[in-house]
Amino acid sequence: MEQFRLASRDAHPTDTVVQIGQVKLGGKHRAYIAGPCSVENATQIMEIAQSIQGSAHILRGGAYKPRTSPYSFQGLGEEGLRLLQEAGRAVGMPVVTEVVSSEEVDLVSQYVDMLQIGARNMQNYALLKKVGSQDKPVLLKRGFAATIEELLLSAEYVMAAGNHQIVLCERGIRTFNDYTRNTLDLSAVPVLKQLSHLPVIVDPSHGTGQWNLVEPLAKAAMAVGAHGLIIEVHHHPEAALSDGAQSLKPDKYRGLISKLQRLVACLEEAEM
């Protein structure tokens, strides 16, 4: 564990609790992050924020979108950041968005409460050092071809630069299976919790790429000990500019959270 001198549980036996605005995540604190893949316009992000109010703790929405195709929607940039911030304030939720380059960290930090490092940038070491040098909490997603050791070493880069407020996220890895978008590695949750003191959440939306698989895998994620979930929600998934196929409609999302609350209560009772 010498490589993980800051992220390891040996170095820090007690669970880290990360503060995002007024929301706590880690230890006994669970949180749900929800919202659209991309901020598309003012009406869209505000309607979604209002529809998940009370069922989510943190609002997500992409303003800079690193897409596989250069012809896909790339996000609204700073305008998207402004709209996300306004929606979050309107419903009383902190907000998180992805930052894709070290040059944008200072700008994005002016608008959001938490910075996300996406799967494609998990080993962008210049970016990791930059987010480590500022004081915003960081949501660090596992790369789709990354080992658990590599994920923890990426967290170590952020921590070595001074920022220890990190939430790890399992979002699926690439395997030979092609039925789902990725293969959601739920075994990573208990493994990471054994190796590290950092909170661990799961992204069942990217983990499957199919909205009808989000619910069962969200339940499974909480059953294996995840501290929370990040789920994509959209009023009109069929018209979404990105990732519509994996987005839940607001009513489906609210129903899922209600079920998860009952599940978590049962799990907590069983552990007593």
C-alpha positions as CSV (number, residue, x, y, z in Angstrom):
1,M,0.0,0.0,0.0
2,E,3.0,2.3,-0.1
3,Q,1.8,3.6,-3.5
4,F,-1.5,4.7,-1.8
5,R,0.1,6.4,1.1
6,L,-2.8,8.9,1.3
7,A,-5.7,7.0,-0.2
8,S,-5.2,3.8,1.7
9,R,-7.2,2.7,4.7
10,D,-3.9,1.8,6.4
11,A,-2.9,5.4,6.4
12,H,-6.4,6.7,7.3
13,P,-8.4,3.9,9.1
14,T,-11.6,6.0,9.5
15,D,-14.0,6.8,6.7
16,T,-13.6,10.1,5.0
17,V,-16.8,12.2,4.8
18,V,-16.8,14.6,1.9
19,Q,-18.8,17.8,2.2
20,I,-20.5,19.1,-1.0
21,G,-22.3,22.3,-0.2
22,Q,-24.5,21.2,2.7
23,V,-24.5,17.5,1.6
24,K,-22.3,14.9,3.3
25,L,-21.1,11.8,1.5
26,G,-19.2,8.9,3.0
27,G,-19.1,7.0,6.2
28,K,-22.8,6.7,7.3
29,H,-23.8,9.4,4.9
30,R,-25.4,8.4,1.6
31,A,-26.3,10.8,-1.3
32,Y,-27.9,10.6,-4.7
33,I,-26.7,12.6,-7.6
34,A,-29.1,13.1,-10.5
35,G,-29.7,15.2,-13.6
36,P,-29.3,15.2,-17.3
37,C,-26.1,14.1,-19.2
38,S,-26.0,17.6,-20.8
39,V,-27.3,21.0,-20.0
40,E,-29.2,21.7,-23.2
41,N,-31.1,25.0,-22.4
42,A,-32.5,26.9,-19.5
43,T,-36.0,25.3,-19.6
44,Q,-34.7,21.8,-19.7
45,I,-32.3,22.0,-16.8
46,M,-34.7,23.9,-14.6
47,E,-37.6,21.5,-15.2
48,I,-35.4,18.5,-14.5
49,A,-34.0,20.1,-11.3
50,Q,-37.5,20.9,-10.1
51,S,-38.7,17.4,-10.9
52,I,-36.0,15.6,-8.8
53,Q,-36.1,18.1,-5.9
54,G,-36.6,16.1,-2.7
55,S,-35.3,12.8,-4.4
56,A,-31.8,13.9,-5.1
57,H,-29.1,15.6,-3.0
58,I,-26.8,16.9,-5.8
59,L,-27.7,18.2,-9.3
60,R,-25.6,17.0,-12.2
61,G,-25.3,18.3,-15.7
62,G,-22.6,18.5,-18.4
63,A,-21.4,21.8,-19.8
64,Y,-18.3,20.4,-21.5
65,K,-18.8,17.1,-23.1
66,P,-15.8,15.0,-24.3
67,R,-17.6,12.8,-27.0
68,T,-16.3,9.9,-28.9
69,S,-17.3,11.6,-32.2
70,P,-16.2,15.2,-32.9
71,Y,-19.6,15.7,-34.6
72,S,-21.6,14.9,-31.4
73,F,-23.0,17.7,-29.1
74,Q,-20.1,19.1,-27.2
75,G,-22.0,21.1,-24.5
76,L,-22.8,24.7,-24.0
77,G,-19.6,25.6,-22.2
78,E,-19.8,28.5,-19.8
79,E,-23.4,29.2,-20.7
80,G,-24.2,25.6,-19.5
81,L,-22.3,26.2,-16.3
82,R,-24.3,29.4,-15.6
83,L,-27.6,27.6,-16.3
84,L,-26.6,24.6,-14.1
85,Q,-25.7,27.0,-11.2
86,E,-29.0,28.9,-11.5
87,A,-31.0,25.6,-11.5
88,G,-29.1,24.3,-8.5
89,R,-29.7,27.5,-6.5
90,A,-33.4,27.6,-7.5
91,V,-34.0,24.1,-5.9
92,G,-31.4,24.3,-3.1
93,M,-29.0,21.7,-4.4
94,P,-25.3,21.8,-4.9
95,V,-24.1,21.1,-8.4
96,V,-21.5,18.9,-10.0
97,T,-20.1,18.9,-13.6
98,E,-17.3,17.5,-15.5
99,V,-14.1,19.4,-16.2
100,V,-12.1,18.2,-19.2
101,S,-8.9,20.2,-19.2
102,S,-6.6,21.8,-16.6
103,E,-7.2,25.2,-18.4
104,E,-10.9,25.1,-17.5
105,V,-10.6,24.2,-13.8
106,D,-10.6,27.8,-12.5
107,L,-13.6,28.8,-14.7
108,V,-15.7,25.7,-13.8
109,S,-14.9,26.1,-10.1
110,Q,-16.6,29.5,-10.1
111,Y,-19.9,27.9,-10.9
112,V,-20.1,24.5,-9.3
113,D,-19.7,22.9,-5.9
114,M,-18.0,19.7,-7.1
115,L,-15.7,18.9,-10.0
116,Q,-16.1,15.6,-11.9
117,I,-13.2,13.9,-13.6
118,G,-14.7,11.7,-16.2
119,A,-13.6,8.2,-17.3
120,R,-11.7,9.5,-20.3
121,N,-9.6,11.8,-18.1
122,M,-9.0,9.5,-15.1
123,Q,-5.3,9.3,-16.0
124,N,-4.9,12.9,-17.2
125,Y,-2.3,13.7,-14.7
126,A,-2.0,17.4,-15.4
127,L,-5.7,17.7,-14.8
128,L,-5.6,15.6,-11.6
129,K,-2.8,17.8,-10.2
130,K,-4.8,21.0,-11.1
131,V,-8.0,19.8,-9.4
132,G,-5.8,18.7,-6.5
133,S,-4.5,22.3,-6.1
134,Q,-8.0,23.8,-5.5
135,D,-10.5,23.3,-2.7
136,K,-13.5,21.9,-4.5
137,P,-14.5,18.3,-3.8
138,V,-13.7,15.9,-6.7
139,L,-15.8,13.1,-8.1
140,L,-13.3,10.7,-9.7
141,K,-14.7,8.2,-12.2
142,R,-12.9,4.9,-13.0
143,G,-11.7,4.7,-16.5
144,F,-13.3,2.1,-18.7
145,A,-10.1,0.2,-19.1
146,A,-8.6,1.0,-15.6
147,T,-7.8,-1.4,-12.8
148,I,-8.7,-0.6,-9.2
149,E,-5.1,0.1,-8.5
150,E,-4.9,2.7,-11.3
151,L,-8.1,4.4,-10.0
152,L,-6.5,4.7,-6.5
153,L,-3.3,6.0,-8.0
154,S,-5.3,8.7,-9.8
155,A,-6.9,9.6,-6.5
156,E,-3.4,9.7,-5.0
157,Y,-2.4,12.3,-7.6
158,V,-5.2,14.6,-6.4
159,M,-4.5,14.0,-2.8
160,A,-0.7,14.5,-3.2
161,A,-1.5,17.9,-4.7
162,G,-3.4,18.9,-1.5
163,N,-7.1,18.0,-2.0
164,H,-8.3,15.1,0.1
165,Q,-12.0,15.6,-0.7
166,I,-12.5,12.8,-3.2
167,V,-15.4,10.5,-4.1
168,L,-14.6,7.5,-6.1
169,C,-17.1,6.3,-8.8
170,E,-17.5,2.9,-10.4
171,R,-19.1,3.4,-13.8
172,G,-18.4,0.2,-15.7
173,I,-15.5,-1.2,-17.6
174,R,-15.0,-2.4,-21.1
175,T,-15.1,-6.2,-21.6
176,F,-15.8,-8.6,-24.4
177,N,-19.5,-8.3,-23.7
178,D,-21.4,-6.1,-26.1
179,Y,-25.0,-6.4,-24.9
180,T,-24.6,-3.5,-22.5
181,R,-22.6,-0.3,-23.0
182,N,-20.1,-1.3,-20.3
183,T,-19.8,-4.1,-17.7
184,L,-20.7,-2.7,-14.3
185,D,-18.1,-4.0,-11.8
186,L,-20.0,-4.0,-8.6
187,S,-17.2,-6.0,-6.9
188,A,-15.2,-2.8,-7.0
189,V,-17.4,-1.2,-4.3
190,P,-16.5,-3.6,-1.4
191,V,-12.9,-3.9,-2.7
192,L,-12.4,-0.1,-2.7
193,K,-14.0,0.2,0.7
194,Q,-11.5,-2.3,2.1
195,L,-8.5,-0.7,0.4
196,S,-9.4,3.0,0.9
197,H,-11.2,5.4,3.3
198,L,-12.6,7.4,0.4
199,P,-16.4,7.3,-0.3
200,V,-17.5,5.1,-3.2
201,I,-20.6,5.7,-5.4
202,V,-21.9,3.9,-8.5
203,D,-23.1,5.1,-11.9
204,P,-25.6,2.5,-13.2
205,S,-26.5,4.7,-16.2
206,H,-23.1,4.6,-17.9
207,G,-22.6,1.1,-16.4
208,T,-25.3,-0.3,-18.6
209,G,-26.3,2.3,-21.2
210,Q,-29.9,1.1,-21.0
211,W,-32.5,2.9,-18.8
212,N,-34.4,-0.4,-18.0
213,L,-31.3,-1.8,-16.4
214,V,-30.6,1.2,-14.2
215,E,-33.0,0.2,-11.4
216,P,-31.8,-3.4,-10.7
217,L,-28.2,-2.3,-10.8
218,A,-28.9,0.7,-8.6
219,K,-30.4,-1.6,-6.0
220,A,-27.5,-4.0,-6.3
221,A,-25.0,-1.2,-5.9
222,M,-26.6,-0.1,-2.6
223,A,-26.8,-3.7,-1.4
224,V,-23.0,-4.1,-1.8
225,G,-22.3,-1.0,0.2
226,A,-22.2,2.0,-2.2
227,H,-22.4,5.4,-0.5
228,G,-24.6,6.7,-3.3
229,L,-25.5,6.8,-6.9
230,I,-25.2,9.1,-9.9
231,I,-28.1,8.7,-12.3
232,E,-29.0,10.4,-15.5
233,V,-32.5,11.9,-15.7
234,H,-34.3,13.5,-18.7
235,H,-37.9,14.6,-19.3
236,H,-37.7,13.5,-23.0
237,P,-34.9,10.9,-23.3
238,E,-35.8,10.3,-27.0
239,A,-34.9,13.9,-27.8
240,A,-31.9,14.2,-25.5
241,L,-28.7,15.6,-27.1
242,S,-26.6,13.0,-25.3
243,D,-27.2,9.6,-23.6
244,G,-30.9,9.5,-23.9
245,A,-31.0,5.8,-24.0
246,Q,-29.7,5.4,-20.5
247,S,-31.7,8.3,-18.9
248,L,-34.7,7.7,-16.6
249,K,-37.7,9.9,-16.8
250,P,-38.3,11.9,-13.6
251,D,-41.3,9.7,-12.4
252,K,-39.2,6.6,-12.8
253,Y,-36.3,8.2,-11.0
254,R,-38.5,9.3,-8.0
255,G,-40.0,5.8,-7.8
256,L,-36.5,4.2,-7.8
257,I,-35.3,6.5,-5.0
258,S,-38.4,5.6,-2.9
259,K,-37.5,1.9,-3.3
260,L,-33.9,2.5,-2.5
261,Q,-34.7,4.3,0.7
262,R,-36.7,1.2,1.9
263,L,-33.9,-1.1,0.8
264,V,-31.2,0.9,2.6
265,A,-33.4,0.9,5.8
266,C,-33.7,-2.9,5.6
267,L,-29.9,-3.3,5.1
268,E,-29.2,-1.0,8.0
269,E,-31.6,-2.9,10.2
270,A,-30.0,-6.2,9.2
271,E,-26.5,-4.9,10.2
272,M,-27.7,-4.0,13.7
